[in-house]
Amino acid sequence: MLPGCAAQPAWLSGPEIRAALSDHTAMLPGGFVEYYAPDGTVRGWSDGQPYTGVWDVKQDSFCTALSGDPPICSRVARAGRGLEWSIDGEKRLSRVDDIVPGNPRGL
């Protein structure tokens, strides 16, 4: 890479997003924990409170809609051993390094 040039994100395809997140739990920035069930439901935990929603992959974007809110969709990029995506719909990508198979927290 040339000095002063930013690296382009390594964007995942729709099938790669689904494989990386379906039946996995992500520990998100800010203390959020979310389990992405294979049936398209999200079960999460934040500030001692559970929440629910739905998730899907549309084209090459990861979309979530929590507690009846409108969906937020974001491209997903590989980042080292983790992933990056816009968790709250902003343009900035958030790095998520801790993604584990299954639902170890029983969400």
C-alpha positions in Angstrom: 0.0 0.0 0.0 1.2 3.5 -0.8 1.9 5.9 2.1 -1.1 8.1 2.8 -3.6 5.7 1.1 -6.2 4.1 3.2 -6.8 0.4 2.8 -10.1 -0.6 1.3 -12.3 -2.8 3.6 -12.4 -6.5 2.7 -16.2 -6.5 2.2 -18.0 -9.8 2.7 -20.6 -11.2 0.3 -24.1 -12.0 1.5 -23.4 -15.7 1.9 -20.1 -14.9 3.8 -22.0 -12.6 6.2 -24.6 -15.3 6.8 -21.9 -17.9 7.5 -20.0 -15.6 9.8 -23.0 -14.5 11.9 -25.8 -17.1 11.8 -25.8 -19.1 15.1 -23.0 -16.9 16.5 -22.8 -14.5 19.4 -21.1 -11.1 19.1 -19.8 -9.0 22.0 -20.4 -5.5 20.6 -18.8 -2.2 21.7 -20.5 -0.6 24.6 -21.2 -3.8 26.4 -23.9 -5.2 24.1 -24.1 -8.9 23.5 -26.2 -10.2 20.6 -27.0 -13.8 19.4 -28.0 -14.1 15.8 -30.2 -17.2 15.6 -30.4 -19.2 12.4 -34.2 -18.5 12.3 -33.5 -14.7 11.8 -34.1 -13.6 15.4 -31.7 -11.5 17.5 -31.6 -12.0 21.2 -29.5 -9.4 23.0 -28.4 -8.1 26.4 -27.4 -4.6 27.4 -27.3 -2.7 30.7 -28.8 -5.7 32.5 -31.8 -5.8 30.2 -32.7 -8.3 27.5 -33.9 -7.2 24.0 -35.1 -8.9 20.9 -35.3 -8.2 17.2 -34.7 -9.7 13.8 -31.7 -9.9 11.4 -31.3 -10.8 7.8 -28.8 -10.4 4.9 -30.1 -8.4 2.0 -27.8 -8.5 -1.0 -24.4 -7.9 0.6 -25.6 -6.1 3.7 -26.3 -7.2 7.3 -29.6 -5.8 8.5 -31.0 -5.7 12.0 -34.3 -4.3 13.4 -34.5 -4.3 17.2 -37.7 -4.0 19.3 -39.8 -2.8 16.4 -37.4 -0.1 15.1 -36.9 0.2 11.4 -34.1 -1.9 10.0 -30.5 -0.7 9.9 -28.3 -2.2 7.2 -24.6 -2.2 6.8 -21.9 -3.7 4.7 -19.6 -6.1 6.7 -15.9 -6.2 6.4 -13.3 -8.7 7.6 -10.9 -7.0 10.1 -8.2 -9.3 11.4 -9.8 -12.1 13.3 -13.1 -10.1 13.7 -15.5 -8.1 11.6 -16.5 -4.5 11.2 -19.9 -3.1 10.5 -22.0 0.0 11.3 -23.8 -1.1 14.5 -26.0 2.0 14.8 -26.4 3.0 11.2 -23.7 5.7 11.2 -21.1 5.8 8.4 -18.3 4.8 10.8 -17.6 1.0 11.1 -17.3 -0.5 14.5 -14.8 -3.3 15.0 -16.2 -6.5 16.6 -13.4 -8.8 17.6 -15.3 -11.2 19.8 -17.7 -13.4 17.8 -18.1 -16.9 19.0 -20.1 -19.9 17.7 -23.4 -20.7 19.2 -25.2 -19.1 22.1 -22.8 -19.5 25.1 -24.6 -16.9 27.2 -28.0 -18.6 26.7 -29.7 -15.5 25.3 
